[in-house]
Amino acid sequence: MTGVNEQPASTEEQATLAAQSQLVLESVGAVYSDFQQQWAARFSLAGKEWQLSKQSASMVVILCLMLAAILSTIWLLSNLAMGYMLFQAGLSVYVLCLCLIIVNIALMLVLWLTIKTLCKNIGFSRCINSLTNNRSGEEEEN
């Protein structure tokens, strides 16, 4: 043994150590509070993303049904009217069929593009990404 006597820390050193310990505890408390707020914000965002996705999905279904009903009526009427007009104009049956097919394809494209645009709002994966703080889903979309 070396025989070195350890001297007790002075009261000034103890006060400094206590102040530093208090600062560390306050910092840990602040970090923990920020962490809780971050998770609360993530859950809030996830809930809002979930609501948006549910609303968008239900709107897509409702609009698809409405489009199907309206467009089937319009489709029948426009096909009958155009067929009758083209037949009265003296066009051959082949030209008449070609015109009706073109009209039907145009209607299909309008429907497809509308549904495709609405489906972009459906993103349950964004809800999960907001909880896990995963940014890869956003990078892939952009």
C-alpha positions in Angstrom: 0.0 0.0 0.0 1.2 3.4 -0.8 0.0 5.1 2.3 -1.7 7.9 0.4 -4.5 9.3 2.5 -7.6 10.2 0.6 -9.0 13.4 1.7 -12.7 13.9 1.7 -14.1 16.2 -1.0 -14.6 19.7 0.1 -18.1 21.1 0.4 -17.4 23.3 -2.6 -16.6 20.3 -4.7 -19.7 18.5 -3.4 -21.9 21.5 -4.2 -20.5 21.6 -7.8 -21.0 17.9 -8.2 -24.6 18.2 -6.9 -25.3 21.1 -9.3 -23.8 19.1 -12.2 -25.9 16.0 -11.2 -29.0 18.2 -11.0 -28.2 19.6 -14.5 -27.8 16.0 -15.8 -31.1 14.9 -14.3 -32.9 17.9 -15.7 -31.4 17.2 -19.2 -32.5 13.6 -19.0 -36.0 14.7 -18.0 -36.1 17.1 -20.9 -35.0 14.5 -23.3 -37.5 12.0 -22.0 -40.3 14.6 -22.2 -39.3 15.4 -25.8 -39.2 11.7 -26.6 -42.8 11.3 -25.2 -43.9 14.3 -27.3 -42.3 12.9 -30.4 -44.1 9.6 -30.0 -47.4 11.4 -29.2 -47.0 13.4 -32.4 -46.2 10.2 -34.3 -49.4 8.5 -33.0 -51.4 11.5 -33.8 -50.0 11.7 -37.4 -50.6 7.9 -37.8 -54.2 8.4 -36.7 -54.8 11.2 -39.2 -53.1 9.2 -42.0 -55.4 6.3 -41.1 -58.5 8.5 -41.3 -57.4 10.0 -44.6 -56.8 6.5 -46.0 -60.2 5.2 -44.8 -62.0 8.2 -46.2 -60.2 8.0 -49.5 -60.9 4.3 -49.8 -64.6 4.7 -49.1 -64.8 7.7 -51.5 -63.2 5.6 -54.2 -65.8 2.8 -53.7 -68.7 5.2 -53.6 -67.5 7.2 -56.7 -66.8 3.9 -58.6 -70.4 2.8 -57.9 -71.8 6.2 -58.9 -69.6 6.3 -62.0 -70.7 2.8 -63.0 -74.4 3.7 -62.7 -74.2 7.1 -64.4 -71.8 6.0 -67.1 -73.7 2.9 -67.9 -76.8 5.0 -68.6 -74.8 7.5 -70.6 -73.1 4.7 -72.4 -76.3 3.1 -73.5 -77.8 6.4 -74.5 -74.8 7.7 -76.4 -74.3 4.4 -78.2 -77.9 4.3 -79.2 -77.9 7.9 -80.3 -74.6 7.7 -82.2 -75.5 4.5 -83.8 -78.8 5.9 -85.0 -77.2 9.1 -86.3 -74.4 7.2 -88.1 -76.9 4.8 -89.6 -79.1 7.6 -90.7 -76.0 9.3 -92.3 -75.6 6.2 -94.5 -72.4 5.0 -93.0 -71.5 1.3 -93.2 -71.9 -1.0 -90.2 -68.0 -1.2 -89.9 -67.6 2.5 -89.6 -70.5 2.7 -87.2 -68.9 0.0 -85.0 -65.5 1.7 -85.1 -67.0 5.0 -83.9 -68.8 3.3 -81.1 -65.7 1.5 -80.0 -63.7 4.8 -80.0 -66.3 6.4 -77.8 -66.3 3.5 -75.4 -62.5 3.4 -75.1 -62.5 7.2 -74.4 -65.0 6.7 -71.6 -62.9 3.8 -70.1 -59.8 6.0 -70.1 -61.5 8.8 -68.3 -62.7 6.4 -65.6 -59.4 4.7 -65.3 -57.5 8.0 -64.9 -60.0 9.3 -62.3 -59.8 6.1 -60.2 -56.0 6.0 -60.5 -55.7 9.6 -59.2 -58.0 8.9 -56.3 -56.1 5.8 -55.4 -53.0 7.8 -54.8 -54.5 9.1 -51.5 -54.9 5.5 -50.2 -51.7 4.9 -48.3 -51.9 2.8 -45.2 -48.1 2.3 -45.5 -47.7 6.0 -44.8 -49.5 5.5 -41.5 -47.0 2.8 -40.6 -44.1 4.8 -41.8 -45.1 7.7 -39.6 -45.0 5.4 -36.6 -41.6 3.9 -37.4 -40.1 7.2 -38.7 -39.3 5.3 -41.9 -38.7 7.8 -44.8 -38.1 5.1 -47.5 -41.7 5.1 -48.5 -41.7 8.8 -49.2 -38.4 8.6 -51.1 -39.8 5.8 -53.3 -42.9 7.8 -54.2 -41.0 11.0 -55.0 
